[in-house]
Amino acid sequence: MNLELFIAGRLYGTRKGERRISRPAVAIAQWGVAIGAIVMFVSICIITGFKQQIRDKITGFGGHIQVHNHQAYSDGVAPVTADTTLLDELSATEGVMHVQRYIQKPGMIVANKEYEGIIIKGIGKEYDLEFIKQNIVEGEIPQFSDNAASNSIVISRSIANKLKARTNDRINLYFLNKGIKARRMSVAAIYETHLAELDNIMAFTDIYTARRLNNWNNKQVTAIEIAVNDYREVNTVRDRTDQITAKAAERNGESLYAPTIEEMYPSLFGWLDMLDQTVWIILVLVLCIAGFTMTSGLLILILEKTSHIGILKSIGAGDLSIRKIFIYYACFIVGKGLVAGNIIAAILCLLQQETGIIALDPEMYYMDRVPIEFTWLLVPVNIGMFIISATMLILPSMLISRIEPTKAMKFD
C-alpha cells in the first residue's frame, strides 16, 4: 500500500475539523480548477466546431481535391477530358470516397429589373447533393440530368433577396460565348450556407445546360471533384491521384493538376489555422489560473496542517514523504475540480448543440449559432492539465522542509 496516498486520502476525506481558513481555500482552489476546465472544454468544442463547419461548407461546394486543366484556352477555362478510364481509376484509388464532375460558367442573372453576376455550376447525376439539401431553405432540388435541360436553377438566399425572387419565379440568365447566350429558367430551390464568399455568386443547374453554353462535348468538364474518406489523409490521396492524372494528361494531351481545397482557398484555411493559436493561448491562461489557485491553496493547507506535519516528522517521516502526502492531497482537489468542470461544460455544450440558444451574426461568423463539436482531443488535454497542475505543486510543497517539529507541534 502507498502510505502517503492513504494518509492524503484520509485527510481529504475527513475534513470536519478543518479551520475556517482552509475551507474557503480548498473551495476556491477546487472551483478555480473547475472554472479553468469549463473554459478549456467549451473553448476547444467551439473552435473545433467552428473549424469543422467552415471546412464542411467549403468542401461541400468543391470537394477535397479538384482536377483542373491549366492550359491556356481561348474562351476562358480549359476543359478536362473526363473519360471513363480517368473517372474509374480515380474512383478506385485508395482513400477516395466519391468522384463527381461539374461544369462552371460565369454569367449574369436578371429578375424584377435587378441583376447580379453569378457562376452557374452544372452538375451531373452522380453529383452528391447532400450538402446542398442540408442547406435548402425553400423549394426542392430538381432531378438534374446529363442528357436534358431541366430549365431549373438553385440559387442562394442572398442572390434571391437581391433579385427579389422566390421559388417558381422565372428568371433570365445571360452568358458570353462568342456572343451573348440567354436562358430562361425557373427557381426550383433556394439555399443558404452563410458562407458569403460562395453564397453571393454560386448557383446550381444541370450539367447538360452548362455543357451547351460552353459548346463542349460529353466528356469535357471544368473540373473533377474528389471526396476523400479521411480529411487528414487528403495530401496522401492527392499524391496517389497525381499518378492517375499524369497518365490521363499524357493520353489526352492536357496539362492537369490536382490542388487540394486548402490550396484553392488559402486565405480561409489560413484564417482557420490561426484559431489553433487561440486554443493554445486559452490553455496557457487556464493553466496559469489553475496553477495559481492550487499553489495558494496548497500553501494555506500546509500552514493549517503545520501541527500534523510536526507529528509526522516526530515519528520519523521524511520531508519527501510528507511532501508527497500534500501533493496527493492537492491532486484530489485538482481531480475533483476537473471532473466537476468537465461535467458542467459537457452539459452546457450539449444544451447549445441541441437548442442553439447562443446565436451569431452570420455575416461575420459564417453561421447563425455558436457551433459545438466534441473531440477526443479533450481527453489528452485534461490529462495534460492534471499532470501540469500536479507538477506545479512541487515547488510550494518544499515549504514543508523548513518546518521544525518542535515548533510545529506547539503551533495551534
N, C-alpha and C positions, 0 to 999 in steps of 0.2 A: 504494500500500500504506500502511496505517496503521502507522507506525513504532512508536508507543507500544504498540499492541496486539501487534505482532510481538515486541517485547522482553519484554513481560509474558508472552507465551506461551512464550518460550524460558526465562525464569526459572522459570515454573511447571512446565515440562516437564523441566527438568534440575536437580533438587534434591539430587543425590547429595552435593554438598559442603556442604550446609547445616549450620550449627552445631546442636548438640543442643538448644539453647534454642528454635530456630524450629520444629523438627519437632513437638514436642507442642503448640506454639502454633497451628500450622496445623491439626493434627488436632483440637484442642479447638474451634477456630473452625468447622471443617467439620462436626463432629458436633453442635455447638451448633445450626447451621442445620438439619442433618438431623433432629434431635430436634424442633425447632420445626416443621418441615414435617410430621413424623409427627403431632404433636399437632393441628396445624391441619387436616390431611387427615382424620384419624379423627373429630375433633370435628364437622366440617361434615357428614361422612357420617352420623354417628349422629344429630345433631339434625335433619338433613333427613329421614332415615328415620323418626325418631320423629314428626315433624310429618306426614309423608305417611301413615303407618299410622293415626294417630289421625284424621286428616281422612277417610281412606278408610272407616274404621269408622263415623264419624258420618254421612257421605253414603251409606254402604251402608244405613243404617237409614232415611234420609229424603231422599235425592236432594240436588241442589244448590239447587233452588228449589222452593217449595211454594205452591200456590194455595189460599187459605183464604177462608172467608166469616166476617167478624167481626160479623155481625148478632146481636142477642140472640135466643136460642132457648129455648123453654120447657123442653125436655128435655136441655139441655146444648149441645153444639156445633152450630152452624148448618151444614146441608149445602151443598155446592157442586153446582150442576147441571152435570154433566159430559156435555153433549150432544155429538153427533158433530161439530158445527161447531167447538166450542171445542177438542176434542181434535185434530181435523185441523189447525186453524190453529196450535196450539201445536207440533205435530209438524213442521210445515213452516217454522217460524221458523228463521232463520239462527243457527247455533251450537247448536241443540238436538239432542241425540243420541237421547234416548228420553223418552217420556211415559207415565206409569202412574197408575192410580187406586188408592185404598185407602179402607177404612172402619175407623175405630177405635172400640173400645167398652171402657170400664173395667169391671172385674168382680172376682170372687173365684174362685180355683181351689182345689179341695179334693181331697185324696187321703191315704189312710193316716192319717186323723184329724189331718192337718196342713192348714193353709190359708195362702194368700198372696194379696195384692192384685196384680192384673195388668192389663195393657192388651192386648187381642187386636187384631191388625191383620189385617183381612180383605183379601186381595189377589186380584186378577183374573188371567185367563190371560195378559195382556200384561205382567205384572209380571216384572222382571228378577231372577231368583233366584240369579244367580252369586255375589253376596256371601254369601248365606246358605249356599249349597252349599260354599263355601270354608271355612266355619266349622262345618260339621256334624261332630260327634264320635261320633255314634251314630245309627243308623237312616238312613232316606231320606225326602226331601221328597215328599209325595204330589202328584198332579196336581190342582191346585186348579181349580175350575170356577166360572163366573159363574152357572150355572143349576141347580146341585145342591149339596146339602150333602155335604161329604167326611167329616164326623164325625171328622176328624183334626186334630191340633194339633201345632205345632212349638214347643217350649219351650227355654229356656236351661238350661245345666248347673246354674247357681246355683239356679234355681227347682226343677229336678228333685231336687237334693240336699236342699233344704228340705222337699220333699214326699215324699222317699224313693221317687221314681218312676223307672221305667225305660221304655224304648221298649216299645210294645204294651200298656202298662198303661192301664186305663180310669180316667178322672178325671172329676170333676163341676165344672161352671162355673156361677156364679150372677151374674145381671145385674139391675140395677134399671131398669125402664122401664114406668112405670105399674103397678107391682107387681114381683114377682120372677120372672124367667125363668131356667129351668135348662136346661143342655145337658150331655149325657154324651158325651165324646169319647175317642178313643184317641191316645196319644202316638206320633206317627209318627216323629219325629226329635228329637234334642237338639243344640243348637248352643252354641258358646262363642266370644265375641269378646274377652273380658276387659275390655270397656267396661262397668263395673259399673252406671253410671247407667242404661243401657238393658237390659243383660242381666237385671237384677233385676226388670224389670217387663214386658218385651216378649215376646209370643207371637204366632205366625202361624197363621191358618186361612184358609178360603176366603171370598171377598167375599160370597157368597150368604148364608152364615150370619150374618155381621156385618150385612148389609142387613136381614135379617128381625128381628134383635134390635132394630134402630133403627126398624123399621116404615117404611123408606124405599122409594121406587120405584127402578126400574132405572137411572135417570140420576143419582141423588143419591149423593154420596160425601163423606167427611170432608175430603179434600183431593186435589189432583193433584200428583204429584211430577214434577219436570223434571230430567233429567240433561243436562249440557252437554258439548260436545266438549272444551273447554279451560277448566279451572277458573279460569285467570287472567282469562277473559272473562265470569265469572259475573254481574257487575254490568251489563255491557253487554247480555247476553242478557236479564237481568231487565227492563231498560228496554224492550226490544223486546216482551217478553211482557205488559208493563203495558198496552200499547195494545190487545192482544187481549183481555185480561181485562176491561178497561174496557168494551169493546163487549159482552162476554158478560154482565157485571153489569147493564148497561142493558137488554139483551134479556130477561134472566130475573128482573129486579127484585131483584138481590142486591148486596151490598157486598163485593166481592172485593179481596183484597190478596195480594201475592206476595213474602214475605220470603225472603231467601237463608238457607242453612243457618247462616251465621255470625251472622245476626241472630236466629235461633231458639235458638242455643246460644252466647250471647256470652261466658259465663264460660269455657267450654272453649277457644274460639278466642282469647280474650284471654290465657289461660294459654299457648297455643302461640305467640302473638306475643311473649311475654316471652322465649321461648327465643332469638329473634333477638338480643336484648341480650346473652345469654350468649355467642353466637358472636362478637360484637364485642369483648367483654371478653377472650375467649381469644385472638383475633387480636392485640389490643394487647399482651397479655402475651408472646405468641410473638415479636412484632416487637421488643419490648424486650430479650428474652433473646438473640435472634439478633443484634440490633444491638450489644449489649454485648460478646458474644463476638467478633464481627467487628471491632469497634473496638479491643479489646485485642489481638487477633491482628495487626491491621494495624500498630499501634504497635510491637509486637515485631518484625515484619518490617522496618519502617523502620529500627529501631535495628540489627538484624542486618545489613541491607544498606547501612549507612552508607558503607562504602568504595565500593560500587557507585554510590551517589548522588554521592560526591565525584568519581569518574571521569567520570560523565555530565556533571556541571556543568563540569568542567575542559575538556571537548571542546565546550562551547557549549550544552548542553541547558538549557532554561529550567526554572524551578520548576514551571510549569503542565504542561509536557511530562512531567516526572518524576512529578508527582502523578498524571497520567493513567496512567502505567505501573503504579503501585502500586494505583490503583483498579481497573484492568483485572485485575491480579493477584488482588486480593481478590474481584473478581466471578467469577473462575474457581472460587475456593473456594466462594462462595455458590451458584453454579450447580451444582457437583458435589454440595454438601450438599443442595440442593433435589431434585435428581434421585434421589439415594440415599434421601432421606426419603420421597419420593413412591412409589418402588418398594416400600419396606418397608411403608409404610402401606397401599398397594393390596393387597399380599399378606395383611396382617392383616385388612383389611376383607373380602376375598374369603373368607378362612377362616371368619370369623364369619358371613358371609352364607350359606355353604354348610352349615356344621355347627351354628351357634347355640351354640357352646361356652360363651359367657358368657351365663348365664341371669339373669332378672329376676323380681322378685316381682310377679305380675300384679295383685295387689290394690292395689299402689302405683303401678305404671307402665303399667297397661292392656295389657301384653303380657308374654309369658313369656321373651323373649330380647332382647338388645340389637339394635335394628334398624339396618340399613345401607342407605343409598340413595346411589348415585353421582350426582353432579350436575355440570353444566358450569360451575357457579359456582367449582369448583376451579381452572379454567384462569385466569380473571382474578385470583383470589386469589393464585395462585402468581406470576403476572406482577407483581402489585402488591407482593408480598413481596420479590421480586427488586429491583424499582425502588427501594422504600423503603430496603432494606438497602444498596444501592449509594449512594443519596443520603446516608445516614448516615455513609458513609466519607469524605465530602468534608472534614469538619471535622478529623479526625485526620491527614488527608494534608497539612494545612497545616504540620505539623511539619517537612516537607521544606525549606520556605523558610528555616528557622532553622539549617540545617546548612551550614557553611562548607567549601568544597572542600579548602583546605589542611589543616584539622584532620581532615576526614573521611578523606582518603587515608592519614593516619597511623594512623587508628583500625583496629585489627585484633583 
